Amino acid sequence: MKATLNNASETSAVSGTASDIASVRAAVTGFIQGKDDVVDLAMCCLLAGGHLLLEDVPGTGKTSLARTLARGLSLTWNRIQFTPDVMPSDVTGVTVYHQSSEEFEFHPGPVFASILLADEINRATPRTQAALLEAMEERTVTVDGRTHELPDPFLVIATQNPVESAGTYPLPEAQLDRFLMRTSMGYPDHGAEVAVVTAHHHGRRVNDVDPAIDAVATRDLVRAAENVHIDPSLVDYIVCVVEATRNVPGVILGASPRGSIGLLRASRAWALLQGRDYVVPGDVHHLAAPVLAHRLVLSVDSRARGDSAADVVTSLMGYIPSPQGE
C-alpha cells in the first residue's frame, strides 16, 4: 500500500512539473514567435543552473526573450547596456558611507536579479567583463571584502553582435567557458514575422505577458532537473565526446571538464523539458553543439577553410557510438 501511495505521489509530481513547463512555454512562445527551440534552450540553461550567450544581429528579439522568460517564471530581471565606460561597480554595486547613520551601506548593482540581460557584453572592457566571472560561477558578489549571495535561480543572458567588431573586446576563453550554451536567435520565418509585426501594431508588449508560474514553482523545476536520472553509460558517453574534442586535427583547444559537467546538467534539464525523468542519447546529441562548440578554439588553417566549431562537434557526434537500449 505504501509503495502504491509513493508511486501515485511521484506520478502526480511528474504531471505537475510537465504542466508547469507547458504553461511557461506557452506564455513565452506566445510572445516570442517562431523560436520555440531557442526558448527551450534558454529554459534549459535556467533549469541547469547555467548561462546563455546569444550571438546575433540587433533586432531579433534577444531582449524580449529575457524579459518574457522572466515574466513567465515570475522572476526579477535587470538589463545592463554594456559600453566601454561601464565600470565593474556599475555591475556589482558599491558601498556608500551614509553620514546620517555614520555607517557604510552596500547598494546592490543590477547583477542582483534572477535573470540578468548583459546586452552587447563584448563592448565592455575586459576588467568589466571579469566582474561577471565570480557572479556567473559562484553565484556571489564580493565588494570591499564582503560576499553577497545572488538570487536563486540566477541566469545571465549575454548578447553580442557577430557582425560589428569596431569598439568591441572579444570575450576571452575563460569567460566563454562560463556560458553553458551559445546559440543565436536568427531571423523569424515569414509567418512568425507577420505575427510579431501584427502584435506590435496592436500595442502588445512584454508586460502584457501573464506569469505562468510563481517563483517557488520555478525553483521546484530547478530542483526537479537536478533529480533527473542519467545512466552511467551515458555519463561515460558524454566524457568520451568531450575528450574527443581535444584530439581533433585543426582544434588547438578542446573542451575542458567543465564542458562535460555542463553537457550532463543540460541533458538532465532538457529531458525534463521533454516530459521525461531520465536522459536518452538524443538529449546529448541535441545539446552537444550549443554546449561544446563555443569552448573549442580552431587553428588558423581550419578557420581559413571555413570550418566551424559547431561542425566539428556535429561530426564527432556522427562517429562516436552512443549507448544502446537506453
C-alpha positions in Angstrom: 0.0 0.0 0.0 2.9 2.4 0.9 4.6 1.7 -2.5 1.3 2.4 -4.3 1.0 5.8 -2.5 4.6 6.6 -3.3 4.1 5.8 -7.0 0.9 7.9 -7.1 2.8 10.8 -5.5 5.7 10.5 -8.0 3.2 10.4 -10.9 1.4 13.5 -9.6 4.7 15.3 -9.2 5.8 14.5 -12.8 2.4 15.5 -14.1 2.6 18.8 -12.2 6.1 19.5 -13.5 5.0 18.9 -17.0 2.0 21.2 -16.6 4.2 24.0 -15.2 6.7 23.6 -18.1 3.9 23.7 -20.7 2.4 26.8 -19.1 5.7 28.7 -19.2 6.5 27.5 -22.7 3.1 28.7 -23.9 3.5 32.1 -22.2 6.9 32.7 -23.7 6.4 31.3 -27.2 3.1 33.2 -27.4 5.2 36.4 -27.5 8.5 35.2 -29.0 7.1 33.9 -32.3 8.8 31.1 -34.3 11.7 30.5 -31.9 10.5 27.5 -29.8 13.9 25.8 -29.8 15.7 28.9 -28.6 13.1 29.4 -25.9 13.6 25.8 -24.8 17.4 26.3 -24.7 17.0 29.4 -22.5 14.7 27.5 -20.2 17.2 24.6 -20.2 20.0 26.9 -19.2 18.0 28.2 -16.3 17.0 24.8 -15.0 20.6 23.5 -15.4 22.0 26.4 -13.4 23.9 27.7 -16.4 24.1 30.9 -18.6 23.3 31.6 -22.2 25.3 33.6 -24.8 23.2 34.9 -27.7 25.2 35.8 -30.7 23.1 37.6 -33.2 22.4 40.8 -35.1 20.3 43.6 -33.5 16.5 43.5 -33.6 16.0 39.7 -33.5 14.3 39.6 -30.0 17.1 38.9 -27.6 16.0 41.4 -25.1 12.4 40.4 -25.5 13.4 36.8 -24.8 15.0 37.6 -21.5 12.1 39.8 -20.4 9.4 37.4 -21.4 11.1 34.5 -19.7 11.4 36.5 -16.5 7.7 37.4 -16.7 6.6 33.8 -17.4 8.6 32.5 -14.5 7.7 35.4 -12.1 11.4 36.2 -11.6 13.1 39.6 -11.2 15.2 40.8 -14.1 17.6 43.6 -14.9 19.4 44.8 -18.0 22.9 46.2 -18.4 23.8 48.0 -21.6 27.5 47.5 -21.8 29.7 50.2 -23.2 33.4 50.8 -22.8 32.8 53.3 -20.0 30.8 50.9 -17.8 32.8 50.1 -14.6 32.8 46.9 -12.6 30.9 48.7 -9.8 28.2 49.5 -12.3 27.6 45.8 -12.5 28.1 44.5 -8.9 27.2 47.6 -6.8 29.0 49.9 -4.4 29.5 50.5 -0.7 28.4 54.0 0.3 29.1 55.9 3.5 25.9 57.5 4.9 26.8 60.4 7.1 23.5 60.5 8.9 23.9 56.9 10.2 27.7 57.0 10.2 27.7 53.6 8.6 28.7 52.0 5.3 25.9 50.5 3.3 26.1 48.2 0.3 24.0 49.3 -2.7 23.4 46.3 -4.9 24.1 46.6 -8.6 21.9 45.3 -11.5 23.5 41.8 -11.2 21.2 41.2 -8.2 18.3 39.8 -10.2 17.3 36.3 -11.1 17.7 37.0 -14.9 20.3 39.5 -16.0 20.5 40.6 -19.6 24.1 41.6 -20.4 23.5 43.4 -23.6 26.4 43.7 -26.0 28.8 42.3 -23.4 31.7 42.4 -25.8 31.6 46.2 -25.7 32.6 46.2 -22.1 36.3 46.4 -21.2 38.0 43.1 -20.0 38.0 44.4 -16.5 34.2 44.9 -16.5 33.7 41.6 -18.2 35.7 40.0 -15.5 33.3 41.5 -12.9 30.7 38.9 -14.1 33.0 35.9 -13.7 32.5 35.4 -9.9 28.8 36.0 -10.2 28.4 33.5 -13.0 30.5 30.8 -11.4 30.0 31.2 -7.7 26.6 32.9 -7.6 28.1 35.5 -5.3 29.5 39.0 -5.5 32.4 40.3 -3.3 32.6 44.0 -2.8 35.1 45.6 -0.3 35.8 42.2 1.2 32.2 41.3 1.9 30.5 38.5 0.0 26.9 38.8 -1.1 24.6 36.0 -2.3 22.8 36.3 -5.6 19.2 35.3 -6.1 18.3 31.7 -6.7 17.9 30.8 -9.5 20.3 33.1 -11.4 20.7 33.3 -15.2 22.9 35.6 -17.3 21.7 36.0 -20.9 24.5 37.8 -22.6 24.3 39.2 -26.2 26.9 40.2 -28.7 26.8 41.3 -32.4 28.9 38.9 -34.5 29.0 41.4 -37.5 30.1 44.7 -35.9 33.6 44.5 -34.4 34.6 48.2 -34.0 34.9 49.2 -30.4 34.5 45.6 -29.1 36.6 43.4 -26.8 36.3 39.7 -27.7 35.4 37.5 -24.8 38.4 35.5 -23.6 38.2 31.7 -23.5 37.9 31.8 -19.7 34.7 33.8 -19.8 33.3 31.9 -22.8 33.7 28.7 -20.8 31.4 30.2 -18.1 28.5 30.1 -20.5 26.6 26.8 -20.6 25.4 27.4 -24.1 25.9 29.6 -27.1 23.2 30.0 -29.8 21.6 32.6 -32.0 18.0 33.8 -32.4 18.1 34.1 -36.1 15.5 35.9 -38.3 11.9 34.6 -37.9 10.2 32.9 -40.8 7.6 34.9 -42.8 4.6 33.8 -40.8 6.3 34.4 -37.4 7.4 37.9 -38.5 3.9 38.7 -39.6 2.6 37.7 -36.2 5.3 39.8 -34.4 4.5 42.9 -36.5 0.8 42.4 -36.0 1.2 42.1 -32.3 3.3 45.2 -32.2 0.8 47.1 -34.3 -1.9 46.2 -31.8 0.2 47.5 -29.0 1.1 44.2 -27.3 4.1 44.5 -25.1 6.2 42.2 -22.9 4.4 43.5 -19.8 1.2 42.0 -21.2 2.5 38.5 -20.7 0.9 36.9 -17.7 3.1 35.0 -15.3 2.6 31.3 -15.9 4.0 30.0 -12.5 5.3 31.7 -9.4 8.9 31.9 -8.2 8.5 29.0 -5.8 7.3 26.7 -8.6 10.3 27.9 -10.7 12.7 26.8 -8.0 10.9 23.5 -7.8 11.6 23.0 -11.5 15.3 23.6 -11.0 15.3 21.0 -8.2 13.4 18.5 -10.4 16.0 18.9 -13.1 18.8 18.0 -10.6 17.0 14.7 -9.9 16.5 13.5 -13.5 18.1 10.1 -13.9 21.1 9.6 -16.2 22.5 6.2 -16.8 26.3 5.7 -16.1 26.7 4.6 -19.7 25.5 8.0 -20.8 27.9 9.7 -18.4 30.7 7.8 -20.0 29.4 8.7 -23.4 29.4 12.4 -22.5 33.0 12.2 -21.3 34.1 10.4 -24.5 32.6 13.1 -26.6 34.3 15.9 -24.7 37.6 14.0 -24.7 37.3 13.6 -28.5 37.2 17.4 -28.9 40.8 17.5 -27.6 42.2 15.2 -30.2 40.6 16.6 -33.4 43.0 17.9 -36.1 42.6 21.6 -36.5 41.4 22.1 -33.0 44.1 23.7 -30.8 42.0 23.8 -27.6 39.3 21.3 -26.8 36.5 21.4 -24.2 37.5 21.2 -20.5 35.9 19.0 -17.8 33.5 22.0 -17.2 32.2 21.1 -20.7 31.5 17.5 -19.5 29.7 18.8 -16.4 27.7 21.3 -18.4 26.6 18.8 -21.0 25.4 16.4 -18.3 23.5 19.1 -16.4 22.0 20.4 -19.6 20.9 16.9 -20.7 19.1 16.5 -17.5 17.3 19.8 -17.8 16.4 19.1 -21.5 15.0 15.7 -20.6 12.7 17.4 -18.0 11.6 19.9 -20.6 10.6 16.9 -22.9 8.5 15.4 -20.1 10.9 12.7 -19.0 12.6 11.9 -15.7 15.5 10.2 -17.4 18.1 11.2 -20.1 18.3 9.5 -23.5 21.2 9.7 -26.1 19.1 12.0 -28.2 19.2 14.7 -25.5 23.0 14.6 -25.6 23.0 14.8 -29.4 20.7 17.8 -29.4 22.7 19.8 -26.9 26.3 18.8 -27.9 26.9 21.7 -30.3 25.2 24.5 -28.2 27.1 23.3 -25.1 30.5 22.5 -26.5 31.2 24.5 -29.7 32.0 27.8 -28.1 34.6 26.1 -25.9 36.7 25.0 -28.9 39.5 27.0 -30.4 40.2 26.2 -34.0 43.5 26.7 -35.7 44.1 29.5 -38.2 44.1 27.0 -41.1 40.8 25.5 -40.0 39.2 28.9 -39.8 40.7 29.8 -43.2 39.0 26.7 -44.7 35.7 27.9 -43.4 35.4 25.2 -40.7 33.2 26.0 -37.7 33.4 24.6 -34.1 29.7 23.6 -34.4 30.6 21.5 -37.5 33.4 19.8 -35.6 31.1 18.8 -32.7 28.4 17.6 -35.1 31.0 15.5 -37.0 32.2 13.9 -33.7 28.6 13.0 -32.7 28.3 11.2 -36.0 31.1 8.7 -35.4 31.2 8.2 -31.6 28.8 5.4 -30.9 26.1 6.2 -28.4 24.8 3.8 -25.7 22.1 1.4 -27.0 19.0 0.3 -25.2 18.6 3.5 -23.1 
